[in-house]
Amino acid sequence: MLVLLSLLLLCSSAFLSPALAVKATFFDGFLPNGNFEERPKATDLNKTTIKGKYSLPKWEISGLVEYISGGPQPGGMFFAVAHGVHAVRLGNEASISQSIPVKPGFLYSLTFGASRTCAQDEVLRVSVPPLSGDLPLQTLYSSNGGDTYAWGFRATSKVAKVIFHNPGIQEDPACGPLLDAVAIKELYPPMPTKFNMVKNGDFEEGPHLFNDSINGILLPPKQQDLTSPLPGWIIESLKAVKYIDAKHFNVHSGRAAVELVAGRESAIAQILRTVPGKIYNVTFTVGDARNGCHGSMMVEAFAGKETLKVPYKSHGKGGFKVASFKFTAVAPRTRLTFYSSFYHTRIDDFGSLCGPILDQIMVLPIRY
């Protein structure tokens, strides 16, 4: 019933005034006009440039913002719009924003499609004041331009202002990131249990998954566990890791898993409460996502003073193996870390980064 109510509220928000729309409740789905399919009036467009601060329905804009249709563009460029037909492009110092109702103290994740359009060093700044994060878009994880990201924040008031901003200045003022869909999900912080000391060890709690997310959801680097879009986990690497779902990928158990797509630059970690001197057992599964990712894979796991290297020969057709090791805690807090030893690309697409998948991570004390 709660899910049905949230869907009704989402659908009806298009007919509410901005003041009333803020009172609606969102649980898991698009922001109002989050896929940008509700277009500006023809009188509010100068070719592709949007004229007027409130001319993009449900959004407030600042600076040079273009309303883009996917496909070939004037000048010979091609813009891939993975989620729907339309997108917005943020020019030099441009931004779009929207205020949404939230619950103070709760954790939320934004899911959005983003890609660079001109320069190699484009950056998309995502903000929900007072929190802000810069997503470097130099690395294309999918060659078809369908990269989708998630970014987490903890609400500090009843209304959150979501801002997407291009902080860069290019020679061509129209150059900048392309944003093609924005959704939000309220996340529930997982807790350790007597059956597993690892929080969210099966990765079932995570960001919103678009129905057409055939490339998975990229979790940006340097995300702390308090605001991570993957509750309980720290994304502590230089590059993103990927959140994948059972609808589009091979997932060993449940509906989701994590793919380590950038070798040693793609790592996740969690800090566990431990008792010094006590011995613990770690188990987890390693496999491939049945996405054409092939080759000799290796996942390395670290806890306490122990390291385990788990080889996995992938043919890109799905499969998994279970691994385990023991460690002795040397402190009241123990960092559990996983990363991929090697770099991989898909056998049918050398422009798409991929790697081994992790699932079902468990830690329990050994009782004698």
N, C-alpha and C positions, 0 to 999 in steps of 0.2 A: 504493500500500500504506500509506504514511504517513497519507494522508487517511482511509482506511478505519479504521486503528487509532485515530485521533483521534475519529472518530465513534462507534466502539465504546466508547471510554473515556467520552465524553460521555453516551452512553445508559446505561452501567452505573453512572454516578456516583450516580444516584438510589437505588441499592441499597447504597451504601457508607456506613459510619459516617462522621461528620464528620472523625475523625482519619485514616481511610484515604482519604477523598475528597481531602484536601489533597495526597496523593501522586500523584494523577492528573495527566495532562498535557493542557493545552488549547491548541489551535492557532487555531481559527476557529469559533466557535459560541456558543450560550447558556451562561451560567453555570449551575450546578446550580439548578434551579427558577428560572431566569432569566426565564421568562415568567410566573411566579407562578401557574401553573395547578395546582400541587400546593397544595391549600388547607389552612389550619389546621383542626384538629379542631373540631367543633361546640362542644365544651366549652371551647375556648380563644377563643371569640368572644362578645363582648357586643354583639349586633346586628352592626355592622361593625367594632367596635374589637377589635384583637387583644390578648389577655391573656397575658402571660408573655414573657420575654426570648427564648426559643427556640421559640415557638409557630408562627412562620412557617417552614415546612420549608426547610432549608438556609441560612437567614438568621438573624442576630442583630438584635433590634430594641431601640430605646430611645425612650421617650416615647410619645406618642399616634400610633399607626400603625393605619390602617384598611385592611381587605381589601375591595376594591371590585369589583363586577360592572359592566361597561359598560352604558350605557343610561340611562333615566330614573331619577332618584334622589328619595328623599323630600324634600319641600320645593320640588319643581318644577325642580330642576337636572337637567342631562344631562351625563354623563361619557362622552367618546369614548375607547374603548380600541382603539387601532389595531392592536395586535399581540396577538391572542388575545381572551380573554373577561375575564380578571381583571387587576387592578392593585392597587398599594398607594398610599395617600395619606399623606403625611408632615405631621402637625400641627405646632403650635408647638414648635420646637427638637427635633423628632423625627428619628430616623435609622434606617437599616437598613445592615447591613454583612455582608461575607462574606470569608473568607480563601481565596486561590487560589494554586496553584503557578505560579511564573514563573521565568524565567532571568535572573539578575543581569546588568545592563548592556543588556538587550534592550529594544526599544521596543514598547509595546503600545497598542492603542486600545480603549476601551470604547465600545460603541454602545448607546444606550438611548432609549426613547420617554419624553418628558417634556412636561407641559403644566401651565399654571396652572388652578386650579379656582375661586378666589374673587377675591382682590385683584389689582390691576393690577401691584403691585410684588413679586410672588413671586420668590424666588431659590432655585435648587437648587445646593447646594455639593457638589462631587464631590471626593473625596480618596483618594489612595493615599499615605499618609505616607511621606516628608515633603512630597510635592506636594499642592497643593490649588487648586481653581479655582471661582469663583462664576459660574453661568450665569443671567443675567437672563432671566426668562420673560415679560416684559411684551409683547414683540413676538410676535404669532402669525403665523408664516410661512404656515401652511395653515389655512384657515377650518374644516376638519373636525376640528381638534384632533389631527391625526396627526403633529405635529412629532417628528422623531427627531434626536438629537444624537450627536456623537462627541467623545471627549475622550482625549488621549494622555498616557502617562506612561512613564518609563524605570524599570525595576525596579532596586531597590537591594539586594534580598535574594532568597532562594529562595521566600519566601512574601509575597504582597502582600495587604494588607487593603483591600478596596474599600469605601468608605463613601459613602452618599448621605444628605445631611443638609439639613434645612430650618432655616436660621439665623434665620428671621423669627419675629416675634410679632404675631399678628393678634388683633382683638377676639374673633373666633370661633376657639377653639383648634383646631378641626378643619380650618380652612382651611390649605391648603398644596399643594405640587406633587404631581401624579399621576405615578407611575412605572409603566410598563406592560410593559417588557421590558429585559433587560440581556444583552449579548453581549460577547465579548472576541476580539480578533485579535492575533496576534503579527505585527509589521511588520518588514520587512527594509529597512534603510536603503539607498536607491539611491545610486549614485555617478555622477559625470560620466564620459563615455566620449569616445573620439576622434570619435564621430559626433554627440555632443551634449554641450555644456557644462552644460546644465540637468539637474539631478537630478529624476527623476520628471516629466519634461516632458509625458508622455502620461497622467499621473495613474492609471497602472495599479495602483500600490501605494497602498492607502488602507484605510479602516476596514471592518469587517464590514458587509455589506449584507443586511438582512432580506429574505426572499423576497417579503414583501408591502410592501416599502418604496416604495410608489407616489408618495410625496412626496420621495424622496431623503433624504440625510443632511446635517444642518446641522453645519458646522464652526464652533465658537464663535469670537468675536473675540479678538484679542490672544493668539494662540497662537504661541509661538516655534518655530523650526525643529527644535530639539533634542528637543522633546516634542510636536510637532504631530501630530495624527491623520492629516495628509496629509504623509507624509515628504518632506523637502526644502523644504517651503513654509512661509512665515510668513503667518498670517492676521492682518494688521496693522490691520484696520478696526474700526469701532465696532459693526458688525453682522456676522452670520454670512454665510458663503458656503455654497453647497450642493454636495455631492458626489452626482453622479447616475450611474446605470448604464444600460447599453445595453438591458437587459431591459425597462425601463419608460420610457425616454426616447430621443430621437434623439441618438446619439453618433457623431461623425464617424469616429473610428477607435478600435479596441480596445473595452474593456468599460466605460470610465468617462471622465468629464469633469467640469468645474467650472462651475456656474452662478452668475453674479454677481447675487444676488437683491435687493440693497438699494442700488442706485445707487452714489454716491460713498462710502457707508458700508459698502461691501462690496468689499474689495480683498485681493489676494494678492501676495506678493513673494518673491523669492529673491535671495540675495547670491552673485554669481559671482566666481570668481578670474579676474582679467584682467591684461593687461600694459599699463601706461600708454603711450599713443600708438598702440596697435594698434587696427585697425578690425575690428568684429564685425558679423555679420549676424544679425538676429532674424527668425524666421518663426513664425507661429501661425495657428490657424483660429478664426474667429468664426462663430457660428450661433445657431439657436434649438433648443430641446429637444423640439419637437413636442408641447408641453403647453398650447397655447392662449395662450402669451405673445406679444403682438402689439405693433406700433408701430415707430417709428423708434428703433432702438437705436444706441448708440455705445460702443465699448470704447476706452479710452485706455491706451496703453503708454508706459512711461518707462524709459530706460536711459542712463546718463551724462548728457549735456546734451541728449539728443534725446527728442522726444515724437512719438507717432503717434496720430492719432484715426481709428478705423476705423468708418465708418457701416455699419449693416446694417438693411435693411428686413425686418421679420419679419411673417409672416402666421400664425405659430403652428403651422405645418404641417411644420416641419423644413427643413433646408437649412444651408449654410455657405459661407464664403468664406475664401480664404487671404490673409493680410496679411504684409508684411515691411518692415523698416527697418534702417538701419545706424547704429551709434554708435561713437564713438572713446572708448576707455577713458581716464580721467583719473587713475585710482588703481588699486592692486592689487586692490581690491574694488569691484565695481559692483552696485548694487541694481537689479534688474529688477522692475517693478511693473505690475500690471494692475488697472483698475477700470472700472465701468460709469458712464457719464455721467448716465444718466437712471433714473427709477424706473418700474417696470412692474408690472402685475397681469394675471392671466389673463382672456381675453375672456369666459369663461363663469363666472368667479368673482373678483369684485373684492376679495375678502378674502384672496386668496392672492398673495403677493409672488413675482415671477419676474424673469428678465432674460436677457441673452445668455450663451451658453456658450463656454468656452475649451477648446481641446484642442491637442495636437501642438505644444507650444512648444519651439522649437529655437534654440540660439545656437552659432555657429561663427565662428572667425576667418577673415577674408578673406585669401586667399593670392594674391599677385601674381606 
